[in-house]
Amino acid sequence: MNILKTLSVFAVAGLIFTSCGESKKENTTTQEMETSVEDTSSTMAMNETSEPNIVEVAVGNENFTTLVAAVKAADLVETLSGTGPFTVFAPTNDAFAKLPEGTVETLLKPENKSKLSGILTYHVVSGKFEAAAVIDAIKKNNGKFTVDTVNGGAITLSLNGDKVMLTDANGGTSTVVMADVAASNGVIHAIDSVVMPK
């Protein structure tokens, strides 16, 4: 991708992370959807020959069960199943487990839907940005690149060796542990800690 074009797109929309990964087979994803997200199956219905969208990829990956539950509780399934494209920094189950005890359970309560939605959308950037472009942008901006999230807050991206790091609005950090997981409406980069907006 042309570097100048890439950087101009980043300036308008935002970025995302590093390493490698690939989505599960469509058939497996479809079966998982039927059992795990039956109440949203019409929203996430997919053609057997098509690439799964971001939500379907997450549903088909056992490392994202907490994230899927959170997306459902926040009523973001339809949004993240939409056209996009989106870049999602997706916290793994282990990332959610690092939060103080009881935090996830509290956030999943209906009365905390707005707060949960704000946290989840802080992990989403408009546009599809793969690891190579993100790393290039970081290197061309003196080692740090700030992106705007769908939440409206900003995340600063940097490098620690060959790993992409995220620094949230509160100074908390997270590392990309798997990058470039393809989806029909964007790309997913798995991270090892939940980042928080102000």
C-alpha positions as a printed Julia matrix, in Angstrom:
198×3 Matrix{Float64}:
   0.0     0.0    0.0
   1.23    3.44  -0.81
   2.72    4.89   2.41
   1.33    8.38   2.0
  -2.11    7.01   1.23
  -1.91    4.71   4.25
  -0.87    7.52   6.61
  -3.59    9.84   5.35
  -6.18    7.15   5.93
  -4.8     6.6    9.44
  -5.03   10.31  10.2
  -8.73   10.3    9.36
  -9.76    6.99  10.84
  -7.23    5.18  13.05
  -5.06    2.06  13.26
  -4.31   -1.41  14.57
  -1.76   -4.21  15.44
   0.86   -7.11  14.89
   1.76  -10.81  14.18
  -0.3   -13.46  12.43
  -3.49  -15.38  12.64
  -6.28  -16.74  10.6
 -10.0   -17.25  10.94
 -11.61  -20.6   11.6
 -13.35  -22.54   8.85
 -16.72  -21.13   7.9
 -18.59  -24.34   8.74
 -17.16  -24.46  12.25
 -17.99  -20.8   12.76
 -21.56  -21.37  11.6
 -22.06  -24.3   13.99
 -20.62  -22.29  16.91
 -22.93  -19.41  16.03
 -25.99  -21.63  16.15
 -25.16  -22.82  19.66
 -23.52  -19.74  21.17
 -25.34  -16.81  19.62
 -28.68  -18.27  18.58
 -30.6   -15.11  19.48
 -28.55  -13.06  17.03
 -28.28  -15.63  14.27
 -30.42  -13.64  11.86
 -28.13  -10.64  12.22
 -25.01  -12.72  11.72
 -26.35  -15.11   9.07
 -23.7   -15.8    6.5
 -23.34  -17.53   3.2
 -21.39  -20.79   3.54
 -18.98  -19.64   0.85
 -18.4   -16.17   2.29
 -15.76  -15.03   4.75
 -17.12  -14.63   8.3
 -17.51  -11.13   9.7
 -15.82   -9.86  12.86
 -18.49  -11.16  15.23
 -18.61  -14.55  13.52
 -14.83  -14.88  13.73
 -14.97  -14.07  17.44
 -17.81  -16.55  18.02
 -15.75  -19.25  16.3
 -12.68  -18.66  18.48
 -12.64  -20.13  22.01
 -10.29  -17.34  23.16
 -13.01  -14.71  22.68
 -15.99  -16.15  24.6
 -15.97  -13.33  27.16
 -15.72  -10.72  24.4
 -18.65  -12.29  22.54
 -20.76  -12.23  25.73
 -19.83   -8.57  26.24
 -20.65   -7.63  22.64
 -24.06   -9.27  23.02
 -24.74   -7.57  26.37
 -23.82   -4.18  24.87
 -26.06   -4.74  21.81
 -23.11   -4.3   19.46
 -23.58   -7.51  17.44
 -25.43   -5.77  14.61
 -22.94   -2.88  14.51
 -19.85   -5.11  14.38
 -21.54   -7.37  11.84
 -22.13   -4.37   9.59
 -20.28   -3.3    6.47
 -17.43   -1.56   8.28
 -14.62   -1.93   7.69
 -13.38   -2.03  11.28
 -10.13   -2.8   13.0
 -10.78   -4.44  16.36
  -8.25   -4.76  19.16
  -9.92   -7.8   20.71
  -9.18   -8.66  24.35
  -8.8   -12.4   24.9
 -10.49  -14.26  27.75
  -7.2   -14.0   29.66
  -7.22  -10.22  29.13
 -10.66   -9.92  30.7
  -9.54  -12.22  33.54
  -6.87   -9.64  34.49
  -9.56   -7.13  35.48
 -10.38   -6.85  39.19
 -12.6    -9.67  40.44
 -16.26   -9.06  39.67
 -15.6    -6.38  37.03
 -16.78   -8.42  34.04
 -19.89   -9.67  35.86
 -20.76   -6.1   36.85
 -20.25   -4.76  33.32
 -22.5    -7.45  31.86
 -25.48   -6.28  33.92
 -28.2    -4.47  31.92
 -27.84   -1.29  33.97
 -24.18   -1.02  32.86
 -24.87   -1.46  29.14
 -23.8     2.1   28.27
 -20.5     1.81  30.15
 -19.78   -1.6   28.6
 -20.53   -0.25  25.13
 -18.12    2.63  25.74
 -15.34    0.24  26.77
 -15.89   -2.09  23.82
 -16.05    0.68  21.21
 -12.77    2.01  22.65
 -11.25   -1.16  21.17
 -12.57   -0.42  17.66
 -11.09    1.81  14.96
 -12.88    2.73  11.74
 -11.11    1.3    8.7
  -9.13   -1.86   8.02
  -5.53   -1.56   9.18
  -3.24   -4.54   9.08
  -0.1    -5.0   11.16
   2.46   -4.02   8.51
   0.81   -0.64   7.91
   0.48   -0.01  11.64
   4.14   -0.76  12.3
   5.18    1.43   9.38
   3.1     4.35  10.7
   4.61    3.96  14.18
   8.16    3.98  12.78
   7.47    7.04  10.61
   6.07    9.0   13.56
   9.02    8.83  15.95
   7.96    5.56  17.54
   4.42    6.54  18.57
   1.19    6.85  16.65
  -2.12    7.99  18.17
  -5.39    6.74  16.72
  -8.99    7.74  17.34
 -11.41    5.0   18.33
 -15.11    4.62  17.58
 -15.66    5.54  21.25
 -14.18    8.98  20.54
 -11.16    8.44  22.77
  -7.59    7.93  21.6
  -5.09    5.08  21.92
  -1.34    5.48  21.41
   0.41    2.73  19.48
   4.11    1.99  19.86
   6.59   -0.84  19.49
   8.25   -3.0   22.12
  10.73   -5.0   20.09
   8.61   -6.47  17.3
   5.36   -6.28  19.28
   2.77   -3.54  18.9
   1.81   -1.96  22.23
  -1.33    0.03  23.05
  -1.38    2.72  25.71
  -4.84    3.82  26.8
  -6.09    7.18  28.07
  -5.2     6.21  31.64
  -1.66    5.02  30.92
  -2.61    1.35  30.92
  -0.88   -0.85  28.34
  -1.67   -3.9   26.29
   0.28   -5.99  23.8
  -0.91   -7.42  20.51
  -0.53  -11.18  20.82
  -2.04  -12.18  17.47
  -2.5    -9.9   14.5
  -4.19   -9.81  11.12
  -7.07  -12.2   11.81
  -9.1   -11.6    8.68
 -12.84  -10.95   8.57
 -15.18   -9.92   5.76
 -15.72   -6.49   7.3
 -12.29   -5.75   8.72
  -9.46   -7.23  10.73
  -8.94   -8.38  14.32
  -5.8    -8.01  16.43
  -5.95   -9.96  19.71
  -4.59   -8.16  22.79
  -3.54   -9.4   26.22
  -5.16   -6.7   28.4
  -8.35   -4.65  28.26
  -7.69   -0.99  27.49
  -9.86    1.62  29.17
 -11.17    5.02  28.09
 -11.15    7.95  30.52
